[in-house]
Amino acid sequence: MIVSFLQILQESVIKLLPGAARDTATLPPTAVGALVATVVVKGIIGIGCIRIKTTQVQALAQGEPGRSTSTQSLANSFLSRLQD
C-alpha cells in the first residue's frame, strides 16, 4: 500500500517538474456534460439545504470527510424537510 502511494507520488512529482512530457486526455462531450450536470445539481441542492440546520444535512451540504456526500441522500433529506 505504501509502495503504491510512493510510486504515484513519484510519477506526480516528475510530471509537475518543468520540461516533463505532459499527456492530456480528451473528454467526450457526454462526459463533460455529466460532470457539469453533477456540479449544477449538487450546487442547487446545497443552496436549498443551507437553511436546514440539522447536523446530517449540514454535513452532506458541506461534504465533511468521513460522511456520505451522495446527492441522492442529500436530496432525500431536503425533500423530507419540505414535506414536514
Contacts in CASP RR format, 6 or more apart in sequence:
PFRMAT RR
TARGET T0000
AUTHOR 0000-0000-0000
METHOD contacts of the structure
MODEL  1
MIVSFLQILQESVIKLLPGAARDTATLPPTAVGALVATVVVKGIIGIGCI
RIKTTQVQALAQGEPGRSTSTQSLANSFLSRLQD
14 20 0 8 1.000
15 21 0 8 1.000
15 22 0 8 1.000
38 71 0 8 1.000
41 71 0 8 1.000
42 71 0 8 1.000
42 74 0 8 1.000
45 61 0 8 1.000
45 71 0 8 1.000
45 74 0 8 1.000
45 75 0 8 1.000
45 78 0 8 1.000
46 61 0 8 1.000
46 74 0 8 1.000
48 78 0 8 1.000
49 57 0 8 1.000
49 58 0 8 1.000
49 60 0 8 1.000
49 61 0 8 1.000
49 74 0 8 1.000
49 77 0 8 1.000
49 78 0 8 1.000
50 61 0 8 1.000
52 58 0 8 1.000
52 77 0 8 1.000
52 78 0 8 1.000
52 81 0 8 1.000
54 77 0 8 1.000
56 77 0 8 1.000
57 74 0 8 1.000
57 77 0 8 1.000
57 78 0 8 1.000
57 81 0 8 1.000
59 67 0 8 1.000
60 67 0 8 1.000
60 68 0 8 1.000
60 69 0 8 1.000
60 70 0 8 1.000
60 73 0 8 1.000
60 74 0 8 1.000
60 77 0 8 1.000
61 74 0 8 1.000
63 69 0 8 1.000
END
